[in-house]
């Protein structure tokens, strides 16, 4: 199966990213970071590398959201690109999947070497 991608993230993905990031940083930093995500040019990262950099476990196929994304992939529907906030090797904190963890896992289960379009920014 080939994973297909939308050209741009869905508008609601930015809102979901803001909700998640608000648990990690103050409102001003979240607002600036999400605004930067909206204008970021896509970069491509492999599913396996995203999970490693984020220090996250692969969610199983039995996860409801992963299963829904696998069904979309199987049906040939396009997935929304992933929103990422860069971690810090020096600071000791991992990459943050601000939105798209389930899509990364579904893509990994399809082919861990799949290049995923991502909007990747640093904290602002």
PyMOL commands that place a pseudoatom at each C-alpha (Angstrom):
pseudoatom trace, name=CA, resn=UNK, resi=1, chain=A, elem=C, hetatm=0, pos=[0.000, 0.000, 0.000]
pseudoatom trace, name=CA, resn=UNK, resi=2, chain=A, elem=C, hetatm=0, pos=[1.114, 3.509, -0.770]
pseudoatom trace, name=CA, resn=UNK, resi=3, chain=A, elem=C, hetatm=0, pos=[0.328, 6.246, 1.736]
pseudoatom trace, name=CA, resn=UNK, resi=4, chain=A, elem=C, hetatm=0, pos=[-1.062, 9.366, 0.086]
pseudoatom trace, name=CA, resn=UNK, resi=5, chain=A, elem=C, hetatm=0, pos=[-0.817, 12.812, 1.604]
pseudoatom trace, name=CA, resn=UNK, resi=6, chain=A, elem=C, hetatm=0, pos=[-2.681, 16.097, 1.412]
pseudoatom trace, name=CA, resn=UNK, resi=7, chain=A, elem=C, hetatm=0, pos=[-0.611, 19.089, 0.319]
pseudoatom trace, name=CA, resn=UNK, resi=8, chain=A, elem=C, hetatm=0, pos=[-1.361, 20.972, 3.543]
pseudoatom trace, name=CA, resn=UNK, resi=9, chain=A, elem=C, hetatm=0, pos=[-2.486, 19.985, 7.037]
pseudoatom trace, name=CA, resn=UNK, resi=10, chain=A, elem=C, hetatm=0, pos=[-6.190, 20.273, 7.825]
pseudoatom trace, name=CA, resn=UNK, resi=11, chain=A, elem=C, hetatm=0, pos=[-7.108, 23.524, 9.629]
pseudoatom trace, name=CA, resn=UNK, resi=12, chain=A, elem=C, hetatm=0, pos=[-8.259, 21.616, 12.728]
pseudoatom trace, name=CA, resn=UNK, resi=13, chain=A, elem=C, hetatm=0, pos=[-4.797, 20.010, 13.014]
pseudoatom trace, name=CA, resn=UNK, resi=14, chain=A, elem=C, hetatm=0, pos=[-3.363, 23.360, 14.090]
pseudoatom trace, name=CA, resn=UNK, resi=15, chain=A, elem=C, hetatm=0, pos=[-6.029, 23.686, 16.794]
pseudoatom trace, name=CA, resn=UNK, resi=16, chain=A, elem=C, hetatm=0, pos=[-5.242, 20.164, 18.021]
pseudoatom trace, name=CA, resn=UNK, resi=17, chain=A, elem=C, hetatm=0, pos=[-1.536, 21.016, 18.034]
pseudoatom trace, name=CA, resn=UNK, resi=18, chain=A, elem=C, hetatm=0, pos=[-2.202, 24.129, 20.117]
pseudoatom trace, name=CA, resn=UNK, resi=19, chain=A, elem=C, hetatm=0, pos=[-4.206, 22.135, 22.666]
pseudoatom trace, name=CA, resn=UNK, resi=20, chain=A, elem=C, hetatm=0, pos=[-1.432, 19.556, 23.007]
pseudoatom trace, name=CA, resn=UNK, resi=21, chain=A, elem=C, hetatm=0, pos=[1.396, 22.096, 23.121]
pseudoatom trace, name=CA, resn=UNK, resi=22, chain=A, elem=C, hetatm=0, pos=[-0.454, 24.166, 25.747]
pseudoatom trace, name=CA, resn=UNK, resi=23, chain=A, elem=C, hetatm=0, pos=[0.364, 21.385, 28.218]
pseudoatom trace, name=CA, resn=UNK, resi=24, chain=A, elem=C, hetatm=0, pos=[4.081, 21.898, 27.540]
pseudoatom trace, name=CA, resn=UNK, resi=25, chain=A, elem=C, hetatm=0, pos=[4.505, 25.646, 27.240]
pseudoatom trace, name=CA, resn=UNK, resi=26, chain=A, elem=C, hetatm=0, pos=[2.925, 28.998, 28.018]
pseudoatom trace, name=CA, resn=UNK, resi=27, chain=A, elem=C, hetatm=0, pos=[0.256, 30.463, 25.720]
pseudoatom trace, name=CA, resn=UNK, resi=28, chain=A, elem=C, hetatm=0, pos=[2.573, 33.019, 24.082]
pseudoatom trace, name=CA, resn=UNK, resi=29, chain=A, elem=C, hetatm=0, pos=[5.116, 30.349, 23.080]
pseudoatom trace, name=CA, resn=UNK, resi=30, chain=A, elem=C, hetatm=0, pos=[2.342, 28.043, 21.852]
pseudoatom trace, name=CA, resn=UNK, resi=31, chain=A, elem=C, hetatm=0, pos=[0.680, 30.786, 19.792]
pseudoatom trace, name=CA, resn=UNK, resi=32, chain=A, elem=C, hetatm=0, pos=[3.977, 31.790, 18.162]
pseudoatom trace, name=CA, resn=UNK, resi=33, chain=A, elem=C, hetatm=0, pos=[4.988, 28.182, 17.505]
pseudoatom trace, name=CA, resn=UNK, resi=34, chain=A, elem=C, hetatm=0, pos=[1.627, 27.261, 15.937]
pseudoatom trace, name=CA, resn=UNK, resi=35, chain=A, elem=C, hetatm=0, pos=[1.748, 30.402, 13.781]
pseudoatom trace, name=CA, resn=UNK, resi=36, chain=A, elem=C, hetatm=0, pos=[5.188, 29.286, 12.579]
pseudoatom trace, name=CA, resn=UNK, resi=37, chain=A, elem=C, hetatm=0, pos=[3.856, 25.775, 11.864]
pseudoatom trace, name=CA, resn=UNK, resi=38, chain=A, elem=C, hetatm=0, pos=[1.208, 27.334, 9.597]
pseudoatom trace, name=CA, resn=UNK, resi=39, chain=A, elem=C, hetatm=0, pos=[3.840, 28.958, 7.378]
pseudoatom trace, name=CA, resn=UNK, resi=40, chain=A, elem=C, hetatm=0, pos=[6.460, 26.194, 7.481]
pseudoatom trace, name=CA, resn=UNK, resi=41, chain=A, elem=C, hetatm=0, pos=[7.463, 24.527, 4.239]
pseudoatom trace, name=CA, resn=UNK, resi=42, chain=A, elem=C, hetatm=0, pos=[7.032, 20.753, 4.189]
pseudoatom trace, name=CA, resn=UNK, resi=43, chain=A, elem=C, hetatm=0, pos=[10.015, 18.542, 4.937]
pseudoatom trace, name=CA, resn=UNK, resi=44, chain=A, elem=C, hetatm=0, pos=[10.007, 14.773, 4.646]
pseudoatom trace, name=CA, resn=UNK, resi=45, chain=A, elem=C, hetatm=0, pos=[10.928, 12.433, 7.474]
pseudoatom trace, name=CA, resn=UNK, resi=46, chain=A, elem=C, hetatm=0, pos=[10.624, 8.664, 7.788]
pseudoatom trace, name=CA, resn=UNK, resi=47, chain=A, elem=C, hetatm=0, pos=[8.026, 7.266, 10.183]
pseudoatom trace, name=CA, resn=UNK, resi=48, chain=A, elem=C, hetatm=0, pos=[10.672, 5.272, 12.079]
pseudoatom trace, name=CA, resn=UNK, resi=49, chain=A, elem=C, hetatm=0, pos=[12.823, 8.368, 12.604]
pseudoatom trace, name=CA, resn=UNK, resi=50, chain=A, elem=C, hetatm=0, pos=[9.930, 10.505, 13.830]
pseudoatom trace, name=CA, resn=UNK, resi=51, chain=A, elem=C, hetatm=0, pos=[9.031, 7.939, 16.493]
pseudoatom trace, name=CA, resn=UNK, resi=52, chain=A, elem=C, hetatm=0, pos=[12.670, 7.606, 17.560]
pseudoatom trace, name=CA, resn=UNK, resi=53, chain=A, elem=C, hetatm=0, pos=[13.235, 11.372, 17.801]
pseudoatom trace, name=CA, resn=UNK, resi=54, chain=A, elem=C, hetatm=0, pos=[9.997, 11.777, 19.747]
pseudoatom trace, name=CA, resn=UNK, resi=55, chain=A, elem=C, hetatm=0, pos=[10.930, 8.872, 22.060]
pseudoatom trace, name=CA, resn=UNK, resi=56, chain=A, elem=C, hetatm=0, pos=[7.428, 7.477, 21.567]
pseudoatom trace, name=CA, resn=UNK, resi=57, chain=A, elem=C, hetatm=0, pos=[6.289, 3.892, 21.309]
pseudoatom trace, name=CA, resn=UNK, resi=58, chain=A, elem=C, hetatm=0, pos=[4.569, 2.596, 18.213]
pseudoatom trace, name=CA, resn=UNK, resi=59, chain=A, elem=C, hetatm=0, pos=[0.833, 2.431, 18.868]
pseudoatom trace, name=CA, resn=UNK, resi=60, chain=A, elem=C, hetatm=0, pos=[-0.668, -0.923, 17.901]
pseudoatom trace, name=CA, resn=UNK, resi=61, chain=A, elem=C, hetatm=0, pos=[-2.958, -1.584, 14.976]
pseudoatom trace, name=CA, resn=UNK, resi=62, chain=A, elem=C, hetatm=0, pos=[-5.708, -2.234, 17.538]
pseudoatom trace, name=CA, resn=UNK, resi=63, chain=A, elem=C, hetatm=0, pos=[-5.704, 1.435, 18.590]
pseudoatom trace, name=CA, resn=UNK, resi=64, chain=A, elem=C, hetatm=0, pos=[-8.970, 2.964, 17.345]
pseudoatom trace, name=CA, resn=UNK, resi=65, chain=A, elem=C, hetatm=0, pos=[-7.356, 6.016, 15.747]
pseudoatom trace, name=CA, resn=UNK, resi=66, chain=A, elem=C, hetatm=0, pos=[-4.508, 4.060, 14.180]
pseudoatom trace, name=CA, resn=UNK, resi=67, chain=A, elem=C, hetatm=0, pos=[-7.029, 1.578, 12.787]
pseudoatom trace, name=CA, resn=UNK, resi=68, chain=A, elem=C, hetatm=0, pos=[-9.066, 4.461, 11.300]
pseudoatom trace, name=CA, resn=UNK, resi=69, chain=A, elem=C, hetatm=0, pos=[-5.960, 5.883, 9.622]
pseudoatom trace, name=CA, resn=UNK, resi=70, chain=A, elem=C, hetatm=0, pos=[-5.004, 2.430, 8.311]
pseudoatom trace, name=CA, resn=UNK, resi=71, chain=A, elem=C, hetatm=0, pos=[-8.488, 2.186, 6.781]
pseudoatom trace, name=CA, resn=UNK, resi=72, chain=A, elem=C, hetatm=0, pos=[-7.965, 5.562, 5.079]
pseudoatom trace, name=CA, resn=UNK, resi=73, chain=A, elem=C, hetatm=0, pos=[-4.636, 4.352, 3.701]
pseudoatom trace, name=CA, resn=UNK, resi=74, chain=A, elem=C, hetatm=0, pos=[-6.251, 1.137, 2.466]
pseudoatom trace, name=CA, resn=UNK, resi=75, chain=A, elem=C, hetatm=0, pos=[-9.057, 3.122, 0.806]
pseudoatom trace, name=CA, resn=UNK, resi=76, chain=A, elem=C, hetatm=0, pos=[-6.541, 5.371, -0.963]
pseudoatom trace, name=CA, resn=UNK, resi=77, chain=A, elem=C, hetatm=0, pos=[-7.582, 8.479, 0.997]
pseudoatom trace, name=CA, resn=UNK, resi=78, chain=A, elem=C, hetatm=0, pos=[-5.043, 11.176, 1.681]
pseudoatom trace, name=CA, resn=UNK, resi=79, chain=A, elem=C, hetatm=0, pos=[-3.739, 11.807, 5.187]
pseudoatom trace, name=CA, resn=UNK, resi=80, chain=A, elem=C, hetatm=0, pos=[-2.924, 15.186, 6.640]
pseudoatom trace, name=CA, resn=UNK, resi=81, chain=A, elem=C, hetatm=0, pos=[0.782, 16.063, 7.024]
pseudoatom trace, name=CA, resn=UNK, resi=82, chain=A, elem=C, hetatm=0, pos=[2.298, 15.855, 10.517]
pseudoatom trace, name=CA, resn=UNK, resi=83, chain=A, elem=C, hetatm=0, pos=[3.012, 18.869, 12.740]
pseudoatom trace, name=CA, resn=UNK, resi=84, chain=A, elem=C, hetatm=0, pos=[6.310, 18.649, 14.615]
pseudoatom trace, name=CA, resn=UNK, resi=85, chain=A, elem=C, hetatm=0, pos=[8.165, 20.832, 17.099]
pseudoatom trace, name=CA, resn=UNK, resi=86, chain=A, elem=C, hetatm=0, pos=[11.904, 20.221, 17.223]
pseudoatom trace, name=CA, resn=UNK, resi=87, chain=A, elem=C, hetatm=0, pos=[13.418, 18.746, 20.376]
pseudoatom trace, name=CA, resn=UNK, resi=88, chain=A, elem=C, hetatm=0, pos=[16.819, 19.482, 21.830]
pseudoatom trace, name=CA, resn=UNK, resi=89, chain=A, elem=C, hetatm=0, pos=[19.696, 17.064, 22.220]
pseudoatom trace, name=CA, resn=UNK, resi=90, chain=A, elem=C, hetatm=0, pos=[21.457, 19.627, 24.432]
pseudoatom trace, name=CA, resn=UNK, resi=91, chain=A, elem=C, hetatm=0, pos=[18.362, 20.417, 26.504]
pseudoatom trace, name=CA, resn=UNK, resi=92, chain=A, elem=C, hetatm=0, pos=[17.421, 16.759, 26.758]
pseudoatom trace, name=CA, resn=UNK, resi=93, chain=A, elem=C, hetatm=0, pos=[13.874, 16.990, 25.469]
pseudoatom trace, name=CA, resn=UNK, resi=94, chain=A, elem=C, hetatm=0, pos=[12.486, 15.028, 22.524]
pseudoatom trace, name=CA, resn=UNK, resi=95, chain=A, elem=C, hetatm=0, pos=[10.797, 16.043, 19.326]
pseudoatom trace, name=CA, resn=UNK, resi=96, chain=A, elem=C, hetatm=0, pos=[7.111, 16.777, 19.895]
pseudoatom trace, name=CA, resn=UNK, resi=97, chain=A, elem=C, hetatm=0, pos=[4.493, 15.362, 17.553]
pseudoatom trace, name=CA, resn=UNK, resi=98, chain=A, elem=C, hetatm=0, pos=[2.158, 18.310, 18.007]
pseudoatom trace, name=CA, resn=UNK, resi=99, chain=A, elem=C, hetatm=0, pos=[-0.412, 16.633, 15.767]
pseudoatom trace, name=CA, resn=UNK, resi=100, chain=A, elem=C, hetatm=0, pos=[-0.335, 13.349, 13.894]
pseudoatom trace, name=CA, resn=UNK, resi=101, chain=A, elem=C, hetatm=0, pos=[0.928, 10.655, 16.283]
pseudoatom trace, name=CA, resn=UNK, resi=102, chain=A, elem=C, hetatm=0, pos=[-1.722, 8.194, 15.094]
pseudoatom trace, name=CA, resn=UNK, resi=103, chain=A, elem=C, hetatm=0, pos=[-0.950, 8.968, 11.443]
pseudoatom trace, name=CA, resn=UNK, resi=104, chain=A, elem=C, hetatm=0, pos=[2.762, 8.368, 12.048]
pseudoatom trace, name=CA, resn=UNK, resi=105, chain=A, elem=C, hetatm=0, pos=[1.977, 5.008, 13.666]
pseudoatom trace, name=CA, resn=UNK, resi=106, chain=A, elem=C, hetatm=0, pos=[-0.394, 3.959, 10.863]
pseudoatom trace, name=CA, resn=UNK, resi=107, chain=A, elem=C, hetatm=0, pos=[2.242, 4.929, 8.311]
pseudoatom trace, name=CA, resn=UNK, resi=108, chain=A, elem=C, hetatm=0, pos=[4.923, 3.000, 10.211]
pseudoatom trace, name=CA, resn=UNK, resi=109, chain=A, elem=C, hetatm=0, pos=[2.696, -0.091, 10.236]
pseudoatom trace, name=CA, resn=UNK, resi=110, chain=A, elem=C, hetatm=0, pos=[2.290, 0.284, 6.462]
pseudoatom trace, name=CA, resn=UNK, resi=111, chain=A, elem=C, hetatm=0, pos=[6.018, 0.856, 5.813]
pseudoatom trace, name=CA, resn=UNK, resi=112, chain=A, elem=C, hetatm=0, pos=[8.395, 2.264, 8.419]
pseudoatom trace, name=CA, resn=UNK, resi=113, chain=A, elem=C, hetatm=0, pos=[10.501, 3.844, 5.649]
pseudoatom trace, name=CA, resn=UNK, resi=114, chain=A, elem=C, hetatm=0, pos=[7.642, 5.905, 4.249]
pseudoatom trace, name=CA, resn=UNK, resi=115, chain=A, elem=C, hetatm=0, pos=[8.549, 9.558, 3.847]
pseudoatom trace, name=CA, resn=UNK, resi=116, chain=A, elem=C, hetatm=0, pos=[5.981, 11.638, 5.699]
pseudoatom trace, name=CA, resn=UNK, resi=117, chain=A, elem=C, hetatm=0, pos=[5.408, 15.306, 4.842]
pseudoatom trace, name=CA, resn=UNK, resi=118, chain=A, elem=C, hetatm=0, pos=[5.902, 17.304, 8.021]
pseudoatom trace, name=CA, resn=UNK, resi=119, chain=A, elem=C, hetatm=0, pos=[5.821, 20.887, 9.119]
pseudoatom trace, name=CA, resn=UNK, resi=120, chain=A, elem=C, hetatm=0, pos=[8.843, 21.013, 11.450]
pseudoatom trace, name=CA, resn=UNK, resi=121, chain=A, elem=C, hetatm=0, pos=[9.636, 24.101, 13.505]
pseudoatom trace, name=CA, resn=UNK, resi=122, chain=A, elem=C, hetatm=0, pos=[11.527, 25.071, 16.633]
pseudoatom trace, name=CA, resn=UNK, resi=123, chain=A, elem=C, hetatm=0, pos=[9.794, 26.520, 19.690]
pseudoatom trace, name=CA, resn=UNK, resi=124, chain=A, elem=C, hetatm=0, pos=[9.183, 30.256, 19.295]
for i in range(1, 124): cmd.bond("trace and resi %d" % i, "trace and resi %d" % (i + 1))
show_as sticks, trace
zoom trace
